[in-house]
Amino acid sequence: MSDIFLNVLPVFILILTGWLIVRFGYLKPTVGDALGDFVFRVAVPVLLFRTIAEADFKDGSPWPLWVAYFSGVAVTWTIGHLAATLVFGRDARMGVLAGVSSAFANTVFIGLPLVSRIVGEEGIVALSILLSVHLPVMMIAGTVLMERAERKVSGKPGQSPLKLLGGVARNLARNPLVIGLACGAAVHLVGQPLGGPVKSVVDQLAAVAAPAALVSIGMALDKYGLVGNLGLATVTSVLKLVVLPGVVFAACHLLGLNDNWTTALVLTSAVPTGVNAWLIANHFNVGHALASSTITLTTALGVVSVSVWAYLLM
């Protein structure tokens, strides 16, 4: 167990380093924002491009992988929604946000570096396959459900489903992660391997993705913090760190995924809540405290929960 903990610990030390850099004023928070933009718009898309371009998809259909992961998302999201609305008496909008906070993992900034370190290249392939649909599915589900909840609470007419989905589709088409995956798929289909200076540049940019992502998420944490809704945030944190990976683990075994793909999916589902929960809260102007507290709690406790899951998987 100690060896696994020491293998997971550097991931969270880099996050802590980013937080300390901003907390003690060594660098301004705007530097972290710029670093996060570089990771999201350049380094991670290049990493995904290279992974898909050079991948050997010997494990066949991606459907078992998608079904295994999103089964966990569906179960956890539903429990989070019901906990907020039935147990804590919150309205439907807070129910949706509780579901998002419980089930939306930080797949890019923490999941990718963690899987790369623990599982290796085959794990990155599995995570890249997941990322090809993860953001579209989660953002469409979150946006559509929040729009419905908004109409239910306010009684105002909402956008038509086509207009709503059209806006989400336009945003996804401009998303750097989607573009990186699509370009990687195109190169893979052509069958021309990367080489020469292009290969060297791609490898160097991909190499900085993991440490830069971890430091940048740490620098961003300073603007969140524990700001309220701690009872519900504790529930969503337990759902995120325990229930989601537990259901994903069970689904992976039922569907017969290999050990590396199972480990990659479970570790990804076990990482802290992603900033997308905050972005949805900010967009719909509801539940900022819940999203912020869940992100902070899951990040603080993540080193322990991820280490336990890694131990169980090894």
N, C-alpha and C positions, 0 to 999 in steps of 0.2 A: 504493500500500500504506500509506503514511504517513497519508493522509487517513482510510482505513478504520480503522487502528489508533487514531487520535485520536477516531474516532466510537465505538469499542468501549471505549476506556480509561475514560471517565467512569463506565460501569457498574461497573467493578472498583474505581475510586477510591472510589465510595460504599461498596462492601463493605469496602475497606481502612479507610475512615473509621469505620465501625461497629466494626471490630476494634480500632482504636487507641483509640476512646472507652472501651472496656472494659479493654483491656490496660493503659492508663495510669491507670485508676481514676477517670476523669472522671465516668462514670456506672456504677452497679452492674449486674452481669449480669442482675439481675431486671428492670431497665428494658428491656433487650433482649428478654427473654421476653414482657413485656407488649406491647411494640411488635410483636413477631412475632404475638402473639394478635390484636391489632387488625388487622394486615394480613390474616391468614388468615381471621378471622371476619367482618370488616366490609369493608375496602377492596377486596380482590381479588374477593370475591363480588359487590360492587356493580359493579366493572369488568366482570366476566363477564356480569352481568345486563344492563348497558347494551349491551355488545357484541352479545349474542344478540338482545336486544329490537330493536336498530336495524339489524341486519345485513341485507345483501342477498345471499342465497345463490344468486348467479347461476351459480356453478360446479357446481351440481347435486349429485350423489350424494357423500356423505362417504366412501364405501367405499374409493375409491382412496387417499385421504389416510390412512385408518386402516391399510390394508394396507401402504402404503409405510413408515409409521413403525414398525409392529409387526413387519415383516420384519426391520428393523434390530435391534429389541429381541430377537427370537428368536435371530438369529445371534450377537449379542454376548453374550447371557445364556448360551447354550450353550458358547461358547468360554471364558467366564469360569469356568463350572462345571467344564469339563474341565481347564482349567489348574490349578484348585485341587486337584482330586481326583487327576488323573493325573500332573501335573508336580510339584506341591508335596506330594502325598501326604496331603492333608487329608481329613477325613471328609465325608459327604454334606451335613451341615448347613453346613459352611464352603463347600462347593460352591455351595449355594443362595445363600448370602450373597455369594459372589464374583460370581455371576450378577446379583444385585440391584444390587450396587455398580457393576458394569460397565454396566448398562442402565437404571438409574432416574435420569433427569435431573431437575434442579431446575427443573421447568417453571414453577412458580408464582413463586417468589421471584427467580429470575434470568432464566428464559426469557421471561416476559411483559414485563419492562422492556426486555430486549435486543431482542426482536422489535418491540416498540412503537417503539423508537428507530431501528432499522435498516430495517424493512419498512413500518411504519405500520399504518393501520387494517385493511387487507386481511390483513395478517399476523396481527393479533390475532384476526380472524374465524377464520382457519385454526387458530390455536392453541386458540381456544375450542372448536372442533369436536373437536380432539384431546383436550382436557381433559375433554370430556363422557364419554369412555370410558377415558381414561388411568389415572386413579386406581383405578377399579373393577378394570380388567384387571390392573394391576400388583400391587395389594394382594391380590386373589384368587389370582393365580398365586404370589406370594411366600409367602402364608400356607399354601396347599394344599401346595406343594412342600416348605416347611419342616416342615410337620406330617408328611409322608411320610418325610422325612429323619430327623426326630426318632424316629419309630417304628423306622426301620431301624437307627439307632445304639443306641438304648436297649432295643429289643425290647419296649417297653411298648405296650399298646393305645392308639390315639389316639382322637380324637373322630370320630364318624360324619361322613361328607361333608356330609349335610344340616345337621347342627348347626353344623359349621364354617362352611359357606356362609351359614347363617342369621345367625351372629354378624357376619360380614363385611358382609352386607346391611344389618343394623341400624346398624352404624357408618357405612356410606355414606349411609344415609337421613338421618342427623343431620349429615352433613358440610356445612359452610357453602358449599364450592365447588359441590357437587352441587345444593344448594338455590338458589344464585344462578343457576346455569345453567338449572335447571328453571323458575324464575320468569321469567327472560328469555325462554325458549321460549314460556311461556304468554302473555306480553305480545306477543311477535312473532306468535303465531297469532291473537290477538284483532285485531291490526292497528291498535291505537290508539297513535299516537306519543307519546312522552314530551314534556311541555311544562310551562311555568310554573315555579313554585317547586320542584316535584318534579324536573324536568329539571336545574335549577340545583344542587340538593343532590346529586343523583346524579353530575353532572359533577365537582363539587368533591371528593367522596369518591373517585371513580375516579382523579382526578388525583394524589392522594397515594399511590396504591397502589404505583407503580413505585419512587420514591425511598425510601419507608418500607420496602418489601420488601428492597431492597438493603442499607440500613443495618442492618436487623434481622438479616439473615443474617450480616453481618459481626460483629455483636455476639455472635451465637451461636457463631461459629467459635472463640472463645477456649476453649470447653470441650472442643473436639475435639483437634486437634494431631496430631503424628506420634508415635504411642504403640506402634508395633510392626507386625509382619507387613509390613515395608517391601518385601520382594521381591514378594510376591503383590499388595500394594497398588500397586506400580509397574505390574504387568501389568494390573490392573483399571483403573488410571488411563489407560493407553494405549488400552485397549479403549473406555473411555468417551469420551475426547477425540478419538480418531482413527478407530477401527473403526466405532463406532455411527453417527456422522455420514456416514462413507464409504458404508456399506451403505444408509442412508436416502437419500443423494444418488442412488445408482445406482437404487434402487427408484422414486424419484420420476420419474426420466427414463424408465424402462421403462414406467411407468404413465401417462405423459403429463401430469403435473401442471403447472400454469402456473408461471411464474417466481417470483411472489410467494409462492405456497403452498410451492413447493420451498425457497425461501430460509428461510421461517418454520420449516419442519420440520427442515431441516438445522441451522440455528442453535440451535433448541431442543434437538436431540439432542447438540449440541456443548457445551452448558453443563455446569458441574460436577455431580458426583453430588449428589442430593438428600438431605435429612436423613432421608428415609424408610428409607434403608439402615440408619441408626443406630437408628431406631425398631423395625425388624424385629429387628435384633441384640439390642436391649434387651428386647424382648418374649419372645424365645426364649432369652435369656441365652447367646448364642454370638457370637463374632466381633466384639466391640466394637472391638478394635484395628484390624481390617481396615477396618471401616466408617469409623472415625474418620480413619485415615490416608488412605483413598481420598478422603474429602470434602475433607480439607486439601490433599492434593496436587493434585487436579483444580481446586480453587479457586485455588491459587497459580499453576498453569500455564494456567488458563483464558483469561486475557487474551491470551496468545500464540496458543493453538489457535483460539479464537473469531475472532481477527483474521485468521488464515490462511484459515479457512473463509469468512469474510465476503468476503475478497479474491477467493477462487476463485469465489464466487457472483455477484459484481458484474460 
